[in-house]
Amino acid sequence: MTRRIVLLVTSPRMPAGLLTAAAWDVVRAHPVLAGADGEQIVALRAAGATVTVVPDATAATLLDAAQPVAVWLAGPSGDEFLARELGLRLAREPGLAELELMYGSWDPPGARLLDAVAVTDRLQSSDPWRREQTHRTLAKYLLEEAYEAYDAIVAGDHAAVRDEMGDVLLQVLFHAQLAQELPEDERWTIDDVAGDFVAKMVRRNPHVFADTPTEDIEEIIATWERVKAEEKGGARSPLDGVTWSLPSLTLAAKLLARARRHGLPEPDPSDTLGGRLLALVAAAGEDPDAEAALREELHRYAASVTP
């Protein structure tokens, strides 16, 4: 009779016991071995599975247990070392047993965000510098990381964009972690942030989430601004809600775009440096990104004067 070893891999980010039907059939029908106790083992035993903990298991351990079938419940790391050892052994002696890799559960998209939350919590509890920070002391880092991500995007460096987005994410998670320590009536968590975000996206995008489909971009933008104004109690002017802390060129482009969408008059710039800059942004039309254009020109200048 051919022996069979099933390497059962599960996601440590999914609730214990949440397995596929095929995985449940296997663990109920055959002996299960694992390297350490954990919530998954508790769930399996509660459901009637026989689980034996073998801290120092080897390929020989699994081969001996396969009478004719044994299931190895991999730990959170996947136990690649054991799978490799077993695979090499069976490559040399293919008649010893059959090896099957089974996924009992797997990470849904976004599951690694749970790891990011856990790492941020660990940093906050263990790092003395981080424990001294506040929203205000960290504000400059949020801007710096956002600008570094912007630079990577403008440079077209996709690997750097990925890396910088992680730094931006850290800032979001860290601010959420700090907010958990506020007084009870002001406290919020990363789940509150995510929940508010989801609710906001659903409200502001009825063409996606409600029975009001449209392909008209202008209508989509108008709906977004209308809902946003309603959320803030009704805008007093078309320019309400503009972020005045934006870089000046970006702010100018945003103000002009908002004004044009609402049919407001074009600016009448003064004969000052600021007026001339505003006139240049206005003359560029709706599409050009003045901030990116000037940065690109500055890079060209730096390259021309650098030995």
C-alpha positions in Angstrom: 0.0 0.0 0.0 1.4 3.4 -1.0 2.0 5.7 1.9 0.8 9.3 1.6 1.9 12.5 3.4 -0.2 15.6 3.2 1.5 18.9 4.0 -1.4 21.1 5.1 -0.7 24.8 4.9 -3.0 27.3 6.5 -3.0 31.1 6.8 -2.1 32.4 10.3 -4.2 35.5 9.5 -7.5 33.6 9.1 -9.6 32.5 12.1 -8.5 29.2 13.5 -10.6 26.3 12.2 -11.6 28.2 9.0 -10.6 25.5 6.6 -11.8 24.2 3.2 -14.1 21.2 3.1 -11.3 19.1 1.6 -9.0 20.0 4.5 -11.5 19.1 7.1 -12.1 15.8 5.4 -8.4 15.0 5.6 -7.8 16.1 9.2 -10.8 14.1 10.4 -9.9 11.0 8.6 -6.2 10.7 9.3 -3.7 11.4 12.2 -2.4 15.0 12.2 1.1 16.0 13.4 2.3 19.5 14.2 5.4 21.2 15.4 3.8 23.2 18.2 0.5 23.9 20.0 -1.6 26.8 18.8 -5.1 28.0 18.2 -5.4 26.0 15.0 -4.7 22.8 16.9 -7.2 23.7 19.6 -9.9 24.2 16.9 -9.0 20.9 15.2 -9.2 18.9 18.4 -12.5 20.5 19.3 -13.9 19.3 16.0 -12.8 15.7 16.7 -9.4 15.6 14.9 -6.5 13.7 16.4 -3.5 16.0 16.6 0.0 15.0 18.0 2.6 17.7 18.7 6.1 16.7 17.6 8.5 19.6 18.3 11.5 18.2 16.4 9.8 16.3 13.5 11.9 15.2 10.6 11.2 13.5 7.2 11.6 10.2 9.0 9.0 11.2 11.6 6.4 11.8 8.9 7.3 8.6 6.9 6.8 6.5 10.1 3.5 8.2 10.9 2.1 7.6 7.4 0.2 4.3 8.0 -0.9 4.8 5.3 -1.7 8.5 5.5 -0.3 11.3 7.7 -1.1 15.0 7.8 1.5 17.5 8.7 -0.1 20.8 9.9 2.4 23.4 9.0 3.2 26.3 11.3 2.7 30.0 10.6 6.0 30.1 8.6 5.0 27.2 6.4 7.7 24.9 7.7 9.6 25.0 4.4 12.7 23.3 5.9 10.7 20.2 6.7 9.0 20.2 3.3 12.4 20.6 1.6 13.9 17.7 3.6 11.0 15.5 2.8 11.0 16.4 -0.9 14.7 15.6 -1.2 14.2 12.3 0.6 11.4 11.3 -1.8 13.4 12.5 -4.8 16.1 9.9 -3.8 13.6 7.2 -2.9 10.4 7.9 -4.9 8.7 4.7 -3.8 8.7 5.6 -0.1 5.5 7.7 -0.2 3.5 10.2 -2.2 3.7 13.9 -1.1 0.7 16.2 -1.4 0.6 19.9 -0.7 -2.8 21.1 0.4 -3.9 24.6 1.2 -6.5 24.5 3.9 -6.8 28.3 3.9 -5.0 31.2 2.3 -4.6 34.9 2.7 -7.3 37.1 1.2 -6.1 40.3 -0.5 -5.0 42.7 2.2 -4.3 40.1 4.9 -0.7 41.2 5.4 -2.1 44.5 6.7 -2.8 42.6 9.9 0.9 41.9 10.2 1.6 45.6 9.6 -0.8 46.6 12.5 0.9 44.0 14.8 4.4 45.4 13.9 3.3 48.9 14.5 1.8 48.0 17.9 5.1 46.2 18.8 7.2 49.3 17.8 5.0 51.6 19.9 5.2 49.4 23.0 8.9 48.6 22.8 10.6 51.7 21.2 11.2 54.5 23.7 11.4 57.2 21.0 8.1 56.2 19.5 6.4 56.3 22.9 7.3 60.0 23.2 5.7 61.0 19.9 2.4 62.7 19.3 0.3 63.5 16.2 2.0 66.9 16.1 5.6 65.7 16.4 5.0 63.1 13.7 3.3 65.5 11.3 6.5 66.4 9.5 7.3 62.8 8.9 4.0 62.2 7.2 4.8 65.0 4.8 8.3 63.8 4.2 7.3 60.3 3.4 4.5 61.5 1.1 7.0 63.7 -0.8 9.5 60.8 -1.1 6.7 58.6 -2.5 5.9 61.5 -4.9 9.5 61.7 -6.0 9.6 57.9 -6.7 6.4 58.2 -8.8 7.7 61.1 -10.8 11.0 59.3 -11.4 9.1 56.2 -12.7 11.0 54.0 -10.2 8.3 51.4 -9.4 10.5 49.5 -6.9 11.0 52.7 -5.0 7.3 53.5 -5.2 6.5 50.2 -3.5 9.1 50.9 -0.8 7.9 54.4 -0.1 4.3 53.4 0.0 5.3 51.2 2.9 6.7 54.2 4.7 3.5 56.2 4.1 1.5 53.2 5.4 3.6 53.2 8.6 2.7 56.8 9.2 -1.0 56.0 8.9 -0.8 53.0 11.2 1.3 54.9 13.7 -1.1 57.8 14.0 -3.9 55.3 14.4 -2.0 53.5 17.2 -1.4 56.9 19.0 -5.1 57.7 18.7 -6.0 54.6 20.7 -4.4 56.3 23.7 -6.6 59.4 23.5 -9.4 60.1 26.0 -12.3 57.8 25.5 -14.5 60.4 23.8 -11.7 61.2 21.3 -10.3 57.7 20.8 -10.2 55.9 17.4 -8.4 52.9 15.9 -7.2 51.7 12.5 -10.4 49.8 12.1 -12.3 53.1 12.6 -10.2 54.6 9.8 -10.9 51.7 7.5 -14.6 51.7 8.3 -14.9 55.5 7.7 -13.0 55.1 4.4 -15.3 52.3 3.2 -18.4 54.2 4.1 -17.1 57.4 2.4 -16.2 55.6 -0.8 -19.6 54.0 -1.0 -21.4 57.3 -0.4 -19.3 59.3 -2.9 -19.3 56.7 -5.7 -23.0 55.8 -6.3 -22.1 55.0 -9.9 -20.2 52.0 -8.5 -22.0 51.0 -5.4 -25.6 52.0 -6.1 -28.0 51.6 -9.0 -26.9 54.8 -10.7 -24.3 53.8 -13.3 -22.7 56.5 -15.5 -19.6 56.9 -17.6 -19.7 60.7 -17.6 -16.6 61.8 -15.8 -17.9 65.3 -15.1 -21.0 63.8 -13.5 -18.9 61.5 -11.4 -16.8 64.5 -10.2 -19.9 66.6 -9.5 -21.5 63.9 -7.5 -18.2 63.4 -5.4 -18.1 67.1 -4.6 -21.8 67.3 -3.8 -21.7 64.4 -1.4 -18.5 65.7 0.1 -20.2 69.1 0.7 -23.2 67.4 2.3 -20.8 65.5 4.6 -19.4 68.8 5.8 -22.8 70.3 6.4 -23.0 72.1 3.1 -20.2 74.1 1.4 -20.4 77.9 1.7 -18.5 78.4 -1.6 -17.1 76.2 -4.4 -13.7 76.7 -3.0 -14.5 75.4 0.5 -12.5 72.3 1.5 -9.4 73.1 -0.5 -6.3 72.2 1.5 -4.3 75.4 1.9 -1.2 73.7 3.2 -0.6 72.2 -0.2 2.6 73.3 -2.1 1.8 76.6 -3.8 1.9 75.4 -7.4 -0.3 72.4 -6.5 -2.7 74.6 -4.6 -2.9 77.1 -7.5 -3.8 74.3 -9.9 -6.4 72.9 -7.5 -8.0 76.2 -7.0 -8.1 77.0 -10.7 -9.6 73.6 -11.5 -12.3 73.9 -8.8 -13.1 77.4 -10.0 -13.4 76.4 -13.6 -15.7 73.4 -12.8 -18.1 75.9 -11.1 -17.9 78.5 -13.8 -16.1 81.1 -11.7 -14.1 83.9 -13.5 -10.5 83.4 -14.4 -8.0 85.1 -12.1 -6.7 88.6 -12.7 -3.2 88.2 -11.4 -1.3 91.2 -10.0 2.1 92.3 -11.3 3.9 90.6 -8.4 6.0 87.5 -8.5 3.1 85.6 -7.1 0.8 87.1 -9.7 3.1 86.1 -12.6 3.4 82.6 -11.2 -0.4 82.3 -11.0 -0.7 83.5 -14.5 1.7 80.9 -15.7 -0.3 78.1 -13.9 -3.6 79.5 -15.4 -2.1 79.6 -18.9 -1.0 76.0 -18.6 -4.6 74.8 -18.9 -6.3 72.0 -16.9 -4.0 69.0 -17.6 -0.4 70.0 -17.0 0.9 69.4 -13.5 2.8 72.6 -12.7 4.4 71.1 -9.6 5.8 68.2 -11.5 6.8 70.3 -14.4 8.9 72.6 -12.2 10.5 69.7 -10.4 11.4 68.1 -13.7 13.0 71.4 -14.8 14.9 71.7 -11.5 16.3 68.1 -12.0 17.4 69.1 -15.5 19.2 72.2 -14.1 20.9 70.2 -11.3 22.1 67.7 -13.8 23.5 70.5 -16.1 25.6 72.1 -13.3 26.7 68.9 -11.6 30.2 67.7 -12.6 
